[in-house]
């Protein structure tokens, strides 16, 4: 249910996914061509990963994905906006890349479900006033997603926040992705 909130990417000709991916949200470093940038690892398998960041190198670039004391040699096989697909030269041990090496997507889904359950028991506001008096557009929703993503990135840059609120950050990230899907749906609806 929650994993359905993750964006689906269009197929990439150079991306041969022979293995299932494990969705996650961990910060890492991507070293390529003498520069190092901070990236978010969105999903990983033993053969590759999808990472997101700013100013990413083009396809064909050799690189190294680094998280703490683990790292893997890789090659960038595709680039789309702020995301790249990596193909590892060796095999990754997926469990090592999970937050604290123990949490799985099921743990994240359980934490998100618990948060949602807590919200259903929250007091209901008696006088609801509309936040926006006009109909929402795809651009409105996309702008909110952009703003929340920037906030999430800033929070994820703080190791203390990541250590204390990993499941909440993942729920936050899923919310941003859900808003992006909603914006895409609104855009398709407006076009038809």
Steps between C-alpha positions, in 0.01 A plus 500: 500500500762756605756381247248591228573863587847471352530653158534263211770594256475467126701207364860576412657317209833450680344393830469122517322421828547129558437531873233648723588833657471584869353848554679707761600853592862533606751773445826410326783658303553456127862549393568548129766679300671657803181641652277370776133585549239402755224278362192316623495128425137435401525129423767234475557142391816296508571616143405867496327798657295809428643814660381857504701819536606826342753538215532129424748368240383374159446137397820303446682672787683267739426582864505376858196491731607550862302469824702498820762228473338322204546591137451353156652570162230569243420655166220743428269336245230767469421854613153652532465844660656465847516119497750248369503125468816327614626160397745356753823339384479253791207377707346708780386345825164680516461454878817707556342797322177498702469756782682351801539181294176365648196691376318379194233663287248299702625677814458835326151406380408398855629834638304694238183298575546570871539873433186499286310311771607759757373776272156338472464530877599867503232754592296620204490873435142622534516795263697418190592794285641441156872561465464579132180651371560398138539155347843339532706471186783264417739793538367574853552141611843477333610821675396359839691179421810705406480701823457188714783323319736789574399486866548121504845534342602757761377275782676198346829692494499500882639165625324541837162545328565199275604285797196597707230527236587265211151348474340847519736629226405205283130571557569866415674393179213267404263795548707711260495221243124463544455873438708468182277216381192711580645791300560267205143368523360855514710596200376199298141574607529864393647395163211268420 
